[in-house]
């Protein structure tokens, strides 16, 4: 899924939170305690964002991009700006969504900084200064 609500929680322990609509396909595995990966997209990943943001369902979301699977079976985008691998530690329901807190177990990143940015209903890039 393409998430609009992702945030750091703590440095000790390193942890992240993600908010997931209960109608999303990924809700059931996460509520069962599945591990997950937060992929910070590179500016070249606009098509992946569109597919994962509702433009495709199921396996079709992985039609674009260099997707791999971690040793624990978590799909991740190999050439993402950064990957934050997490194991689900806590969750709570709030309205239509669930808030999942994951402990960060592994991080990988690419040194070239050029993240995909979505603002005011469109994709953008950070312009170098």
Secondary structure, 3 states (H helix, E strand, C coil): CCCCCEEEEEECCEEEEEEEECCCHHHHHHHCCCCEEEEECEHHHHHHHHHHHHHCCHHHHHCCCCEEECCCCCEEECCCCEEEEEEEEEEEEECCEEEEEEEEEEEEECCCCCECEEECCEEECCCCC
